[in-house]
């Protein structure tokens, strides 16, 4: 069986509360070795840590503050420095259990980052989390929607050496700047319906590619809950685009994940 790592997954989402055991069982049967559980805000941290303890050697925690914060159902705003007040001490507390700091990054989608103030606030939030990640010797698991070039430039400026750019939506030419910096890109199952992702994968060296699902979002079908088992959909499509075997994609992407996240030690 081919073995995969889902490098970016919101397994703590309420979408999985009712059938989590089944979701995990299906993912293991599909060949998953490990799931990296990313956070969006400090309110999720404890749930993610508990999930990693409930499924040891399979779910691995990444804690961080997302560049867009939900203030009430359906209402969002750009992250601001005060969102770190509760988060940073908790990240430090759980430091020994973490495999990365994330999900962190920039999101310059106009509806919540239309002005310089919002963008500057996001940059401060990212910079402070990068500073902590460097102090803890952890990689960063990065969001960069509508902000590919600014995110890559800021990561480089901050001296980040280990970064995963998840579901990158920028141009391949911009992505190659990150490749030259030694960064990795994780590809979600939505590649099957995304011309941009397909072009990106054509350009990226396989040695810089990891796999992800971003579950419950970015599945092969729109408006259908995505699951970690669909990481093999990403792998199959990457194999087609690159013209290599599925076995090769599984082997290289898993090796890339283990290299990028040194504290990732899946149970066999």
N, C-alpha and C positions, 0 to 999 in steps of 0.2 A: 504493500500500500504506500502511495505517495504521502509524505508528511509535510504539513503546512503550519505557518504561524500567522495568526490574525493580529497584525501589529497595531490596529486602531479600532476599538470596538466599545460601544456604549452598553455593555452588558448589564449595567446597573439601572438602565432605563426601566420605567414602570411598564413598558410594553412587554417585558419578559417576566414580570412578577408571577403570573399565573401558571406558566409552564416552563420555568427555568430549567428544571431537571431534564425535561424532554429536549429542550434546546441544546443543552450541554451534551446530552447523549447523542443527538444527531450529529453534532459537530465532531465528536470523537470518532464516530463511525465514518465520517467523511474524510478523516485523516488528520484532523487538527492535533497538533502537539501542544499548543499554547494559545491563550487569548490575552492580549494586553488591554486591560480595562482602563479607559481614559475617563477623566472627570471634566466637568464644565464649571463647577462652583464648589465652594467649601461644604455646602449642605450635602453633597454626595460622598464626601471623603470616607466617612465611617462605613457607609454601605459597601463601598468598593473594597475597603480593607476586610470587612466581614466576608465578602464573596471570595476574596483571595484565601481566606482562612478556611472557608467551607469547601473550596476546590483547590487544595494546595498542589503546587507543581503543575497547575493547568491555567488558572486565572492569576495574572500578575498585575499589580496595581501601578497606575500612573496618576499622580495627583497634580492638578493645576487649575488655573482660572482662564476660561475661554474668553476671547476678545469681545464676545457679545453675551450679555447677561439678560436673563428673563426676570422682569420685575413683577409681573403678574401674568396669568395665562393669556397668551397671545400678545403680550406687550414686552418688547425688548429694547435694550439700549446698549451703547458701547460700554465696554468695561472701563472702570475708572480706578485710580489708585486705592480708594477706600475698600474696594472689593477684595483687596489682598490682606486686610487687617486680620480677618479670621483665618484665611487660607495659609499664609506663610508659616505661622507657628505650627500648624497641623502638619504641613509638608515636612517640616523639620522633625516633628515628633515621630512621624512614620518613616523617616529617612532610610532605616535599615531594611524595610520591606519593599521599598519602591524600586522599579526597574527604569523609570524615567519620570521627568516632570512634564505633565501634559493633561489636557490639551491646552496649549498656549499658542499665541500668535497674533496676527493682525487680520481684521476683516473690514475692508473699506467699501462694502456694499453701501450705496448711497443712502438707503433708508435709515441706517443707524450710524453712519460715519460721513455725514455730508460736509462737515466743517473741520477746520484745523484743530479745534479744541478736542473733538472726539478722537481724531487720529493721534494727537499728541498723548492723550490719556491712555490709549491702547499701547502706544510705544513704551510709555512708562511702566505699564503693567507687564508687558513682555520683558523689558530690560531687567526689572527687579526679580522676575522669576528665573531668567537666565542666570543672573548673578547667584541666586540660590542653587540652581542646578550645577553651576560650575563649582561652587563651594562643596556640594555634596558629591561631586564627581559623577553626575548623572546626565545622560543624553536628554534631549527635548523632543517631544512629540507635537508637531507644529501644524497649525491651521493657517491658511493664507488666502482665503477667498477674496477675489478682486484686489489682491495685494501681493501678488507673487514677487515682483521685483523689489518693492519696499521691504518685504519680510526677509528675503535672502540678503539684501544689503545690510539690514540691521543685524541679522544673525552674524554675518561676517565681521561687521564693525564691533560687535560685542565679544568677538573672539570665540564663538561657538565652533567646536570641532566635530561634535556628534549630533546630528539632527535628522529627524524623519519628517519629510514634508508630505502630509497626508492629503490624498484626493486633490492634488495640485491642479488648479484650473487656468494656469498661465500658458504662455507660448513655450514651445520646445527650446527656442533660443535662450529664453530666460532661465529655463530649467538647467541648461548646460552650465550656467554660471554656478549653480549649486553643485552640480556634478564635479566641477573643477575644485570646489571647496571641500569635496569629500562627503557631501550629504546624500541621503537616500530618499527615495520616493515610494510611497505605498499606493497600490492600485486597487480600487474598489470594484465590486461586480458591476457597477453602473457603466463600466467601460463598454459593455455590450451595446449600449445605446448612446454612447458619447463619442462623437467624431474627434473632439479635442483630446480625450484620454487616449484614443487609438493613435493619434498623431504623436502624442507625448511618448507613448511606449515604443513606437517605431524608432524614435530618436535616442531614447535613454539606453545606456549600456545595461545589460542584464545584471551586471555586478553592482548596479546602484538601485535595483528594484527590489522592493518588498511587497507583501500582499496585505490587504486589509479588507474589512467589510464595512466599517463605519455603522454597523448594525445599531439601531433598527432602520437607519437611512441608507440611501445609495445602493439599493438592491438592483437585481437585473430587471425587475419590473417596477414601474412607477406606482406609487401609492400602495405597494404591497410590503408588509414588514420584512425587512432583510434579517438574515440570521448568520451566525458565524460559519455554518456549514457551507455557505455560498462563497467562501474564500476559494474553493476549488473552481468556481465559475471564473473568478479573476485569473487564476492560474492557467486554466484552459485557454482563455482568450489571449493572455500574454504569450503563451506558447504559439498560438496561431499567428499573431502579429509578428513575432520575432522569428518564426520559421524554425523553431526548435521543439524538442520533445517535451511533453508534460513532465516527465521524470527530471529533465534538466532544469526546468523552471522551479519545480518543487525543491530540488537539491540546492540550487543557487540562492533562491529567495530565503530559504530557511537558514542557510549558512550566513547570508547577509544579516538577517535578524539577530542571530546569535552573536555576530560580531559587533553590531551596532548597540545591542543591549547586553552587556557582559553579565549582568545579574539575572538574566533570563536563563533559568535552569529547569527545563521541563522534566517531569517524571516520565520515564519511558512507558 
